[in-house]
Amino acid sequence: MRGRTLDDAFIILDEAQNTTPEQMKMFLTRMGVGSKVVVTGDVTQVDLPEKTRSGLVDALHILKGIDGIAQVYLTEKDVVRHRLVQQIVKAYERAAQPPKRAPQAKPETANA
């Protein structure tokens, strides 16, 4: 891939959450004249080794606000698999939230 320029092409990078920042930069900089690039991925499904940053996560931050680059986010409402998949996605999202702490009871004071 290094050293190539992809002119007049429609290029899709799927499962981009599993790229490193270096791989993502290399991929994105191959775009040539007349080309369009689509990058897809799910930042909740990163399979990289622990402590390895996701190139997709980095790119979302680095490229935000650049004219000509759009970021589209999908939710469980966009799932077009089995009807239960939306509910499964929601359940995992709830499980990933930190637990809410119950309010602490005030200690009772003894009346003398």
C-alpha positions in Angstrom: 0.0 0.0 0.0 2.8 2.4 0.8 3.8 4.5 -2.2 0.5 3.9 -4.1 -2.0 6.6 -5.1 -5.5 5.5 -5.8 -6.9 7.9 -8.4 -10.6 7.7 -9.6 -11.5 5.0 -7.1 -14.1 4.3 -4.5 -12.2 2.9 -1.6 -13.8 1.2 1.5 -11.9 0.4 4.7 -14.0 -1.9 6.8 -13.4 -2.9 10.5 -11.2 0.2 10.8 -11.4 0.1 14.6 -8.7 -2.6 14.3 -6.2 -0.3 12.5 -3.3 1.4 14.3 -3.0 5.1 14.0 0.0 4.6 11.6 -2.1 2.2 9.4 -5.0 4.6 9.3 -2.8 7.5 8.2 -1.2 5.4 5.6 -4.6 4.3 4.2 -6.1 7.8 4.2 -3.1 9.3 2.5 -3.4 7.0 -0.5 -6.5 8.9 -1.8 -5.9 10.3 -5.2 -7.6 12.7 -7.5 -11.3 11.8 -8.2 -11.4 9.3 -5.4 -13.8 8.9 -2.5 -13.0 7.0 0.7 -15.4 5.4 3.2 -14.1 4.2 6.5 -16.4 2.0 8.7 -15.9 0.6 12.1 -17.3 0.1 15.6 -15.2 1.7 18.3 -16.9 -0.6 20.8 -15.4 -3.7 19.1 -11.6 -2.9 19.1 -9.6 -6.2 18.9 -6.2 -4.6 19.1 -3.7 -5.6 21.8 -4.1 -3.9 25.1 -2.7 -0.4 25.2 -2.7 -0.1 21.4 -4.6 2.9 20.2 -7.3 2.5 17.5 -6.6 4.3 14.3 -10.3 4.9 13.9 -10.6 6.5 17.3 -7.6 8.7 16.6 -8.9 9.7 13.1 -12.3 10.7 14.5 -10.6 13.2 16.8 -7.8 14.4 14.4 -10.0 14.9 11.3 -13.0 16.4 13.1 -14.0 19.7 11.5 -12.0 19.3 8.2 -14.1 20.5 5.3 -14.8 17.6 2.9 -14.7 15.0 5.7 -17.9 13.8 7.3 -18.4 11.6 10.3 -21.7 9.6 10.5 -22.6 7.8 13.7 -25.1 4.9 13.8 -27.1 3.7 16.8 -28.9 0.5 17.7 -31.9 1.9 15.7 -29.8 1.4 12.6 -29.3 -2.4 13.2 -30.8 -4.4 10.4 -30.2 -7.9 11.8 -32.5 -10.0 13.9 -35.0 -8.0 15.9 -33.3 -9.1 19.2 -29.9 -7.6 18.1 -31.1 -4.0 18.9 -32.1 -5.1 22.4 -28.7 -7.0 22.8 -26.8 -3.8 21.8 -28.8 -1.7 24.3 -28.2 -4.3 27.1 -24.4 -4.2 26.5 -24.4 -0.4 26.4 -26.2 -0.3 29.8 -23.8 -2.9 31.2 -20.8 -0.7 30.1 -22.2 2.3 32.1 -20.7 2.7 35.6 -23.1 1.5 38.2 -25.1 4.3 39.9 -24.3 4.6 43.6 -27.2 4.5 46.0 -27.4 7.6 48.2 -25.7 7.1 51.6 -28.0 7.2 54.6 -27.2 9.9 57.1 -26.0 8.4 60.5 -28.6 8.8 63.2 -27.7 10.8 66.2 -28.7 9.7 69.6 -30.9 12.0 71.6 -29.5 12.5 75.1 
